[in-house]
Amino acid sequence: MLVLRYKKYEHAATPAPPSSNNSSTNPPQKLKPLTPSQTSFLSSALRVNQAGELAATLIYTAQTPPVVRREPHLRPLMAHMYEQEAAHLATFNALLARHRVRPTALYPLWSILATGLGWSTAVLGREAAMACTEAVETEIGGHYNGQIRQLLEMVAGWEAEGYDVGDEFRELIGTLRRIRDEELEHLDHAVEHDAQKAEPHWLLTGAIRAGCRGAIWVSERV
């Protein structure tokens, strides 16, 4: 169960005695739990993000041997993108454990599908492998943007009511922004390495993006 909180200051029932330097002490803080709908949203967000980052690591794991065998100069890039995805996965694994959020029940299925997607696009060639990254990161970047917007709306609502947002919640927003930016960096790398030369580009990326949207929708709920 998520325990992220926001807080509101309220004065004590009786005034605190002045300190020796005549400055008043800070009033006590009142912490208010997230509403059930907010808790549900955050649990769903963490669950789907963890599933997505698992899939990304498996895609790169499957893609790297075939791609690097034909294009040895891409080894550093593939390693860089994999290492970032592995760090993202570790982040969400830790968040799921900390807030006692269950992972998606379809974890085994997504693992098989992600591995198959990575291997099959890599076998088609560098352009197809990069088109896969382009398609996946386009959907994931938009997905993270949607989560960040919703969290910022929550923050704006609390602040309008006079509440102060806790550091843990602000840290979560910062983490999502950082991960989103790194995912969009992968999108840029893919385009720079001929993702849009894959044939047929529109069909390949369209099918992968549709699959990503379906996986996101299911993982948020199951």
N, C-alpha and C positions, 0 to 999 in steps of 0.2 A: 504494500500500500504506500502510495506517495506521501511524503511528509513535508514537501516543499511548502513554505509558508510565506505570507506577507505580514507586515506588522504595522500597528498604529500606536503612537505614543498617547498616553493618557496620564493625567496628574494623579499623584497619590492622594488618599483621602485626607491626610494631614500633612502640612508642610514639613519638609525635611529641615533639620537644623542647619544653619549656614556653616560653611567650612571656615577654616581659619583665615583664608584669604578673602572671605565675604562673597565668594562666587557660589551660586546655587548649584545643586547636584542635578544631573539629568533625570527627568521623570522616568518611571519604569515603563517598559515596553509591553504592549499587549499583542500577543501573537494570535492570529486567526487562521485556522486551517483552510485549505482550498475547498471549494464547493465540490459536491459529487461530480458535476459535469466537468469541472476543471481537472479534477483528478483523473476522470475517464479519458479526457483528451490527452493529458500528459502521459498516462500509461500507454495509450495507443501510439503516441508519437515515439516514445522510447522503444516500444516493441518493433514497430515497422522500421525504424532507423537501424536498429541492431540487425534485423533480417536483411536489409539492403546492403549494409556494410559486409555482412557475411558473404552475400552473393558476389559483391565486388571483389573480395579477396579470392574467391574461387574462380571467377572469370579470369583474373590476371594470372592465377596459378596455372590454369589450363592453357591460356594463350601464350604464355612466355616461351616454353620450349619450341613450338613450331615457328613462332615469329622470329625468335633469336637465331634459330638454326639457319633461316634464310637471310635474315637481316641482323648480323652481329652488332652493328652499330647502335641498334635499338635496345641493347641490354640495359644500359644505365637508365634509360627512360622507363622501361617496363619495371625495373627494380624500384625506381623512385615512386611510381604510381602505386605499385603493390604495397610498399612500405607505408605510404600515407593511408591507404585503405586499411591495412592491418592496425594502424594506430587508431583509426576511427572505430574499428570493431572493438578494440580493447576499451576505448572510452565508453561505448554503449554497453558493453558487457558489465563494466563497473557500475554504470548508472542503473542498469536493471537489477543488479545484486543489491545496491545500496537502497533502492526504493521498493524492492521486493515485487518487481513487475515480471510476470512470466513471459518467456519468449514465445514467438508464434508456434502454434502446434504443427505448422507445415514446414518446420525447420528442415527435416530430411528431404522433402520434395524440392524445396528451393535449392538445397545443396546440389541435388542431382541436375536440376535444370540449369543452374548457373554454370556448373562444370561443363555440361554439354554445349551451352551457348558459347562459352569461351573457346572450347576446343574446335567447334565447327566453324566459327568465324575465323579463327587463326589458320585453319587448314585452307580456307578460301584465299588467304593472302593477307599481306599487311593492310591493304586498303579496307578489307572487310573487317579485320580486327579493330582498326581505328574507327570504322563506322559504328561498330558495336559500342565502343567507348563513347563516341559522340551521342548516340541515341540514349544510352543509359544515363549519361551525365546531364543531358538536356532535361530528362524527366526528374532526375534526382535533384538537380539544382532548383527546378521549379517547386518540387515538393518541399525542400528545406525553406525556400522563400515563403511558402504558404504557412508553414509552422511558425516561422519567425514573425510574420505579420500577425498571426493570431495571438502569440505570446505578448507582442507589443501592445495589442489592443487590450489584453488583460491588464498589463501594467498601467496603461493610460487610464483605464477605468478605476483601478485602485487609487492611483494618485489623485484623480479627480474627486474621490471620496475622502481624501485626506490620509490615505494609507501610505506607508513607506514600504518599498519592495525589498525583500531580504536579499542578502548577498548571494545566496545559493541560486536563487531564481535568475538574478542578473548574470551569474556565471554560466548558467545553462544557455541563456540567449547568446552570450559571447561564444560559447562552444559551438552552437549551431551555426553561427555566422562564419566562424573560422573553418569549420568542416565544409560548409557550402562553398566558400571561396576556393578551397582546395579541390573540390569536385569540379568546379567550373574551370579551374586551371587544367584539369585532365581533359576537359572538353576542348580547350584551346590547343593542347598538345595534339589531340586526335585530328583536329582540322588542319593543323600545321603539317601533319604527316599523312596527308592525302586521304582522309576519311571520306571526303565527298567525291573521290574518284572510284569508289566501290561501285560495282555494277550488279544489279540495279540499285542505286543508292536509295531512292525513294521507297522501294519495297522493303529493302533490308532494314533501314532505320525505322520505317513505319511499323513493321511487325514487331521489332524489338521494343519500341516505345509503347505500343499497345500492350505487350506482355508485361512491361514494367508497371504500367498503370493498373493492370489487373492484379499483379502481385502486391502492389501497395494497398489496394482496396481490400484484398483478402487478409493480408497480414495485420492491418489495423483492427480487424474484427475477430480473427481466429487465432 
